[in-house]
Structure formats: C-alpha cells, structure tokens
C-alpha cells in the first residue's frame, strides 16, 4: 500500500509541484513589491525582518522573500522566510488524491522533501512530517537540514516548510537558516542546526497563520501591499 501511495504522490506532485512550486510566474518588475488581490495568508514576519524580493502576479501565483534587516538576499545566513501562493492543480488531480484519501498539502510536502533530499550533495536529516489544523486551515509541516548545499550555503542549510490549503489557493511557508562556520555546523544543535527557541518561534508563527482577503474571509493585517522593500 505504501508503494502504491508513493506512486500517486510522485505522479501528481511531479505535474503540479515541480511546475508551480519551483518555477513560479514572474512579474513585469521582478523583485519589487506590489499589492496582491484575493485570498492570502495572514502571516507576520519576524520582528526586524524586511521584504527583500517579490515576484509573480497580483491576481495569481506569487512569492515573497523576507530576511533580517542587515542581511542580503543573495548571501543571507541568519534567517530567511518565503511565502508563496500557488494555483491548485487540475480538478482531475485533486479528485484522484481524494480517492486515495490524500490531501494536496501532504502531496506537495512529500514532493518538496523528496526534491530537497535529491538536491543535497551531502547528508540530509529530515524532520518528521506532521499535519494539523490551525485557525481553520489544514497544514502539512516538515523540513530538514542538508550539511552540504553548495557555494551559497558552504556550511549547510536547513528549513521548516509548511503547505496550507486555502479555498482557492495552496500556500507555502518556508523558514530557512544557514550555519555560519564549521564550528556551528558540527557542534551546534545537531541534527538540524537550529536552536530549540528559534524553531519554536518559527513553528509558532506558522501556527498563528490564518487565511484572509478572500470571499467571506477577514481583512489581511500582514500582507504585501502593507509592506515596502527596504
């Protein structure tokens, strides 16, 4: 049964996740913030972080990246936050998932973790994948750490990833971190190289997330049109 489920995960996720999650649509002025329309995630970035990059479409798929105020988006180390809005796959794919009692958030997370393991050129330590409902929204949450991830992250990179199911869109929240030295990589907070307090902060922010901006949903308090690039 597990092998059969994995087959469906791969087939559906490959047609949806790889095209939508890893190849988001670009906006005319790529990188600059713009207001968005419709259903969104009401998610507050950590205090002192800035909007560093934004791309996509105001009425469609988009992604936003946040980093600590003193960091650079091309060489960040301390922390990273990505929020992405994704159109749902074709109805046929959703129907097939329902037949096998699988949520689209679970399939998306499964494929994301699989791709993360394949992209890791060293050892990947995965977190247990869990599901829960927060503020009426279904979440699939997982993550992990890769100890060898390329020139941008010479001491490895870790992330906590959550996929949330909206009424009209699927959303992805991803918090990242990178050790800044061999000492941090080999001695600190093994196996995921993130302090329990920091992990608790990121998970707490995810749990506090709700839907906003859509039909019958409350107005958004923390969304792109209220923020500026610094």
C-alpha atoms as a printed R data frame, in Angstrom:
    type eleno elety resid chain resno       x      y       z
1   ATOM     1    CA   UNK     A     1   0.000  0.000   0.000
2   ATOM     2    CA   UNK     A     2   2.802  2.445   0.870
3   ATOM     3    CA   UNK     A     3   4.486  1.853  -2.501
4   ATOM     4    CA   UNK     A     4   1.184  2.457  -4.281
5   ATOM     5    CA   UNK     A     5   0.611  5.705  -2.419
6   ATOM     6    CA   UNK     A     6   4.117  6.895  -3.237
7   ATOM     7    CA   UNK     A     7   3.428  6.221  -6.913
8   ATOM     8    CA   UNK     A     8   0.398  8.505  -6.816
9   ATOM     9    CA   UNK     A     9   2.298 11.110  -4.809
10  ATOM    10    CA   UNK     A    10   5.028 11.223  -7.427
11  ATOM    11    CA   UNK     A    11   2.778 11.286 -10.483
12  ATOM    12    CA   UNK     A    12   0.502 14.055  -9.198
13  ATOM    13    CA   UNK     A    13   3.194 16.072  -7.483
14  ATOM    14    CA   UNK     A    14   5.504 15.981 -10.494
15  ATOM    15    CA   UNK     A    15   2.860 17.640 -12.679
16  ATOM    16    CA   UNK     A    16   1.921 20.230 -10.080
17  ATOM    17    CA   UNK     A    17   4.684 20.849  -7.564
18  ATOM    18    CA   UNK     A    18   7.616 20.992  -9.931
19  ATOM    19    CA   UNK     A    19   5.966 23.486 -12.266
20  ATOM    20    CA   UNK     A    20   4.191 25.610  -9.664
21  ATOM    21    CA   UNK     A    21   6.435 25.449  -6.595
22  ATOM    22    CA   UNK     A    22   9.842 25.526  -8.206
23  ATOM    23    CA   UNK     A    23   9.037 27.624 -11.285
24  ATOM    24    CA   UNK     A    24   6.767 30.489 -10.123
25  ATOM    25    CA   UNK     A    25   5.451 33.094 -12.556
26  ATOM    26    CA   UNK     A    26   7.436 36.325 -12.816
27  ATOM    27    CA   UNK     A    27   6.071 39.851 -12.659
28  ATOM    28    CA   UNK     A    28   6.934 42.671 -15.066
29  ATOM    29    CA   UNK     A    29   9.089 44.388 -12.422
30  ATOM    30    CA   UNK     A    30  10.564 41.278 -10.886
31  ATOM    31    CA   UNK     A    31  11.778 41.795  -7.340
32  ATOM    32    CA   UNK     A    32   9.758 44.895  -6.475
33  ATOM    33    CA   UNK     A    33   6.818 44.681  -4.021
34  ATOM    34    CA   UNK     A    34   3.281 45.018  -5.352
35  ATOM    35    CA   UNK     A    35  -0.216 44.728  -3.833
36  ATOM    36    CA   UNK     A    36  -1.975 41.405  -4.312
37  ATOM    37    CA   UNK     A    37  -5.631 40.570  -4.793
38  ATOM    38    CA   UNK     A    38  -7.781 37.856  -3.273
39  ATOM    39    CA   UNK     A    39  -7.091 35.096  -0.792
40  ATOM    40    CA   UNK     A    40  -3.803 35.352   1.093
41  ATOM    41    CA   UNK     A    41  -2.069 34.093   4.203
42  ATOM    42    CA   UNK     A    42  -2.100 36.436   7.178
43  ATOM    43    CA   UNK     A    43   1.419 35.650   8.381
44  ATOM    44    CA   UNK     A    44   3.578 38.095  10.300
45  ATOM    45    CA   UNK     A    45   7.322 38.019   9.503
46  ATOM    46    CA   UNK     A    46   9.728 38.092  12.469
47  ATOM    47    CA   UNK     A    47  10.330 41.482  14.061
48  ATOM    48    CA   UNK     A    48  13.116 43.408  12.344
49  ATOM    49    CA   UNK     A    49  12.928 41.487   9.061
50  ATOM    50    CA   UNK     A    50  12.475 43.202   5.686
51  ATOM    51    CA   UNK     A    51  10.768 42.334   2.413
52  ATOM    52    CA   UNK     A    52  13.738 41.577   0.153
53  ATOM    53    CA   UNK     A    53  12.173 40.179  -3.028
54  ATOM    54    CA   UNK     A    54   8.776 39.639  -4.602
55  ATOM    55    CA   UNK     A    55   7.672 38.179  -7.919
56  ATOM    56    CA   UNK     A    56   4.519 36.819  -9.514
57  ATOM    57    CA   UNK     A    57   1.097 38.227 -10.338
58  ATOM    58    CA   UNK     A    58  -1.222 40.357  -8.242
59  ATOM    59    CA   UNK     A    59  -4.194 38.114  -9.065
60  ATOM    60    CA   UNK     A    60  -2.370 34.794  -9.301
61  ATOM    61    CA   UNK     A    61   0.712 32.927  -8.166
62  ATOM    62    CA   UNK     A    62   3.371 34.901  -6.335
63  ATOM    63    CA   UNK     A    63   6.250 34.547  -3.912
64  ATOM    64    CA   UNK     A    64   7.665 36.888  -1.284
65  ATOM    65    CA   UNK     A    65  11.037 36.628   0.461
66  ATOM    66    CA   UNK     A    66  11.926 38.180   3.815
67  ATOM    67    CA   UNK     A    67  15.302 38.303   5.571
68  ATOM    68    CA   UNK     A    68  16.726 40.042   8.667
69  ATOM    69    CA   UNK     A    69  17.219 43.776   8.112
70  ATOM    70    CA   UNK     A    70  21.025 43.604   7.975
71  ATOM    71    CA   UNK     A    71  21.165 40.610   5.604
72  ATOM    72    CA   UNK     A    72  21.440 40.452   1.794
73  ATOM    73    CA   UNK     A    73  19.060 38.223  -0.162
74  ATOM    74    CA   UNK     A    74  21.975 36.752  -2.156
75  ATOM    75    CA   UNK     A    75  24.115 35.834   0.846
76  ATOM    76    CA   UNK     A    76  21.848 35.570   3.899
77  ATOM    77    CA   UNK     A    77  22.925 33.483   6.872
78  ATOM    78    CA   UNK     A    78  20.845 34.226   9.979
79  ATOM    79    CA   UNK     A    79  17.365 33.596   8.619
80  ATOM    80    CA   UNK     A    80  15.022 33.511   5.638
81  ATOM    81    CA   UNK     A    81  11.266 33.420   5.078
82  ATOM    82    CA   UNK     A    82   9.430 32.604   1.855
83  ATOM    83    CA   UNK     A    83   5.660 32.842   1.401
84  ATOM    84    CA   UNK     A    84   4.211 31.528  -1.853
85  ATOM    85    CA   UNK     A    85   0.701 31.412  -3.308
86  ATOM    86    CA   UNK     A    86   0.011 28.607  -5.785
87  ATOM    87    CA   UNK     A    87  -2.922 27.764  -8.012
88  ATOM    88    CA   UNK     A    88  -4.425 24.354  -7.372
89  ATOM    89    CA   UNK     A    89  -3.722 21.592  -9.913
90  ATOM    90    CA   UNK     A    90  -6.424 20.450 -12.353
91  ATOM    91    CA   UNK     A    91  -9.612 19.056 -10.846
92  ATOM    92    CA   UNK     A    92  -8.729 15.576 -12.112
93  ATOM    93    CA   UNK     A    93  -5.575 15.516  -9.981
94  ATOM    94    CA   UNK     A    94  -7.466 16.652  -6.882
95  ATOM    95    CA   UNK     A    95 -10.142 14.022  -7.481
96  ATOM    96    CA   UNK     A    96  -7.512 11.307  -7.731
97  ATOM    97    CA   UNK     A    97  -5.933 12.448  -4.495
98  ATOM    98    CA   UNK     A    98  -9.322 12.373  -2.783
99  ATOM    99    CA   UNK     A    99  -9.863  8.809  -3.985
100 ATOM   100    CA   UNK     A   100  -6.739  7.810  -2.086
101 ATOM   101    CA   UNK     A   101  -7.629  9.909   0.948
102 ATOM   102    CA   UNK     A   102  -4.652 12.207   0.416
103 ATOM   103    CA   UNK     A   103  -4.597 15.989   0.873
104 ATOM   104    CA   UNK     A   104  -2.890 18.196  -1.699
105 ATOM   105    CA   UNK     A   105  -0.806 19.790   1.071
106 ATOM   106    CA   UNK     A   106   0.533 16.352   2.017
107 ATOM   107    CA   UNK     A   107   1.421 15.540  -1.595
108 ATOM   108    CA   UNK     A   108   3.140 18.901  -2.060
109 ATOM   109    CA   UNK     A   109   5.192 18.483   1.114
110 ATOM   110    CA   UNK     A   110   6.134 14.916   0.166
111 ATOM   111    CA   UNK     A   111   7.462 16.077  -3.200
112 ATOM   112    CA   UNK     A   112   9.217 19.113  -1.710
113 ATOM   113    CA   UNK     A   113  11.132 16.999   0.819
114 ATOM   114    CA   UNK     A   114  11.979 14.476  -1.875
115 ATOM   115    CA   UNK     A   115  13.443 17.218  -4.063
116 ATOM   116    CA   UNK     A   116  15.357 18.689  -1.098
117 ATOM   117    CA   UNK     A   117  16.992 15.308  -0.452
118 ATOM   118    CA   UNK     A   118  17.948 14.944  -4.108
119 ATOM   119    CA   UNK     A   119  19.409 18.474  -4.227
120 ATOM   120    CA   UNK     A   120  21.554 17.854  -1.139
121 ATOM   121    CA   UNK     A   121  25.091 16.877  -2.102
122 ATOM   122    CA   UNK     A   122  25.840 15.705   1.438
123 ATOM   123    CA   UNK     A   123  23.713 14.201   4.193
124 ATOM   124    CA   UNK     A   124  20.079 15.266   4.546
125 ATOM   125    CA   UNK     A   125  18.493 14.938   8.012
126 ATOM   126    CA   UNK     A   126  14.730 15.041   7.662
127 ATOM   127    CA   UNK     A   127  12.180 16.134  10.238
128 ATOM   128    CA   UNK     A   128   9.049 14.149  10.964
129 ATOM   129    CA   UNK     A   129   6.229 15.268   8.667
130 ATOM   130    CA   UNK     A   130   3.069 16.215  10.519
131 ATOM   131    CA   UNK     A   131  -0.386 17.535   9.735
132 ATOM   132    CA   UNK     A   132  -2.640 19.774  11.779
133 ATOM   133    CA   UNK     A   133  -5.369 22.388  11.517
134 ATOM   134    CA   UNK     A   134  -4.662 25.897  12.795
135 ATOM   135    CA   UNK     A   135  -7.253 28.681  12.698
136 ATOM   136    CA   UNK     A   136  -9.444 26.509  10.491
137 ATOM   137    CA   UNK     A   137  -6.655 25.923   7.935
138 ATOM   138    CA   UNK     A   138  -5.169 22.497   7.131
139 ATOM   139    CA   UNK     A   139  -1.342 22.413   7.282
140 ATOM   140    CA   UNK     A   140   1.257 19.805   6.336
141 ATOM   141    CA   UNK     A   141   4.559 20.627   8.070
142 ATOM   142    CA   UNK     A   142   8.040 19.160   7.690
143 ATOM   143    CA   UNK     A   143  11.606 20.161   6.944
144 ATOM   144    CA   UNK     A   144  15.195 19.120   7.432
145 ATOM   145    CA   UNK     A   145  18.851 20.016   7.164
146 ATOM   146    CA   UNK     A   146  21.462 19.414   4.428
147 ATOM   147    CA   UNK     A   147  25.094 19.582   5.572
148 ATOM   148    CA   UNK     A   148  26.464 20.304   2.085
149 ATOM   149    CA   UNK     A   149  24.380 22.575  -0.091
150 ATOM   150    CA   UNK     A   150  26.713 24.466  -2.463
151 ATOM   151    CA   UNK     A   151  28.574 27.788  -2.542
152 ATOM   152    CA   UNK     A   152  25.623 29.842  -1.267
153 ATOM   153    CA   UNK     A   153  25.493 27.736   1.900
154 ATOM   154    CA   UNK     A   154  29.006 26.270   2.411
155 ATOM   155    CA   UNK     A   155  28.178 25.074   5.949
156 ATOM   156    CA   UNK     A   156  24.773 23.659   5.081
157 ATOM   157    CA   UNK     A   157  21.184 24.860   5.110
158 ATOM   158    CA   UNK     A   158  18.049 23.881   6.997
159 ATOM   159    CA   UNK     A   159  14.376 24.705   6.661
160 ATOM   160    CA   UNK     A   160  10.955 24.286   8.187
161 ATOM   161    CA   UNK     A   161   8.321 24.053   5.456
162 ATOM   162    CA   UNK     A   162   4.537 24.206   5.698
163 ATOM   163    CA   UNK     A   163   1.894 23.844   2.999
164 ATOM   164    CA   UNK     A   164  -1.525 25.300   3.819
165 ATOM   165    CA   UNK     A   165  -4.771 24.663   1.954
166 ATOM   166    CA   UNK     A   166  -6.870 27.726   1.182
167 ATOM   167    CA   UNK     A   167 -10.251 27.864  -0.509
168 ATOM   168    CA   UNK     A   168  -8.785 28.930  -3.869
169 ATOM   169    CA   UNK     A   169  -5.025 28.527  -3.449
170 ATOM   170    CA   UNK     A   170  -2.367 26.331  -1.913
171 ATOM   171    CA   UNK     A   171   0.206 28.246   0.148
172 ATOM   172    CA   UNK     A   172   3.786 27.504   1.136
173 ATOM   173    CA   UNK     A   173   5.627 28.968   4.130
174 ATOM   174    CA   UNK     A   174   9.331 28.228   4.408
175 ATOM   175    CA   UNK     A   175  11.745 29.355   7.127
176 ATOM   176    CA   UNK     A   176  15.440 28.795   6.425
177 ATOM   177    CA   UNK     A   177  18.755 29.056   8.282
178 ATOM   178    CA   UNK     A   178  22.446 28.542   7.462
179 ATOM   179    CA   UNK     A   179  25.303 27.814   9.899
180 ATOM   180    CA   UNK     A   180  28.000 30.484   9.613
181 ATOM   181    CA   UNK     A   181  31.069 28.368  10.381
182 ATOM   182    CA   UNK     A   182  32.381 24.820  10.603
183 ATOM   183    CA   UNK     A   183  32.029 25.090  14.369
184 ATOM   184    CA   UNK     A   184  28.319 25.903  14.091
185 ATOM   185    CA   UNK     A   185  27.863 23.147  11.540
186 ATOM   186    CA   UNK     A   186  29.498 20.412  13.576
187 ATOM   187    CA   UNK     A   187  28.730 21.337  17.179
188 ATOM   188    CA   UNK     A   188  25.509 23.341  17.424
189 ATOM   189    CA   UNK     A   189  22.022 21.884  17.818
190 ATOM   190    CA   UNK     A   190  22.564 18.671  15.881
191 ATOM   191    CA   UNK     A   191  20.894 17.277  13.771
192 ATOM   192    CA   UNK     A   192  19.080 20.344  12.369
193 ATOM   193    CA   UNK     A   193  21.483 23.138  13.479
194 ATOM   194    CA   UNK     A   194  18.730 25.386  14.773
195 ATOM   195    CA   UNK     A   195  18.180 26.262  18.419
196 ATOM   196    CA   UNK     A   196  15.004 24.934  20.040
197 ATOM   197    CA   UNK     A   197  13.919 28.506  20.807
198 ATOM   198    CA   UNK     A   198  14.298 29.604  17.185
199 ATOM   199    CA   UNK     A   199  12.491 26.532  15.890
200 ATOM   200    CA   UNK     A   200   9.705 27.175  18.391
201 ATOM   201    CA   UNK     A   201   9.466 30.791  17.161
202 ATOM   202    CA   UNK     A   202   9.113 29.727  13.521
203 ATOM   203    CA   UNK     A   203   6.582 27.000  14.304
204 ATOM   204    CA   UNK     A   204   4.633 29.419  16.480
205 ATOM   205    CA   UNK     A   205   4.425 31.892  13.598
206 ATOM   206    CA   UNK     A   206   3.116 29.132  11.333
207 ATOM   207    CA   UNK     A   207   0.508 28.073  13.888
208 ATOM   208    CA   UNK     A   208  -0.684 31.698  14.190
209 ATOM   209    CA   UNK     A   209  -1.257 31.940  10.418
210 ATOM   210    CA   UNK     A   210  -4.770 32.310   9.033
211 ATOM   211    CA   UNK     A   211  -6.481 32.962   5.708
212 ATOM   212    CA   UNK     A   212  -7.517 36.473   4.767
213 ATOM   213    CA   UNK     A   213  -8.589 38.605   1.828
214 ATOM   214    CA   UNK     A   214 -10.839 36.061   0.148
215 ATOM   215    CA   UNK     A   215 -14.603 35.806  -0.056
216 ATOM   216    CA   UNK     A   216 -16.012 35.610   3.457
217 ATOM   217    CA   UNK     A   217 -12.537 35.923   4.996
218 ATOM   218    CA   UNK     A   218 -11.349 38.769   7.258
219 ATOM   219    CA   UNK     A   219  -9.211 41.639   6.011
220 ATOM   220    CA   UNK     A   220  -5.453 40.986   5.998
221 ATOM   221    CA   UNK     A   221  -3.236 42.532   8.667
222 ATOM   222    CA   UNK     A   222   0.124 41.334   7.344
223 ATOM   223    CA   UNK     A   223   0.291 41.195   3.577
224 ATOM   224    CA   UNK     A   224   2.439 42.618   0.740
225 ATOM   225    CA   UNK     A   225   0.527 45.785  -0.045
226 ATOM   226    CA   UNK     A   226   1.133 46.967   3.521
227 ATOM   227    CA   UNK     A   227   4.885 46.450   3.322
228 ATOM   228    CA   UNK     A   228   7.707 48.145   1.422
229 ATOM   229    CA   UNK     A   229  11.043 46.938   0.139
230 ATOM   230    CA   UNK     A   230  13.934 48.289   2.200
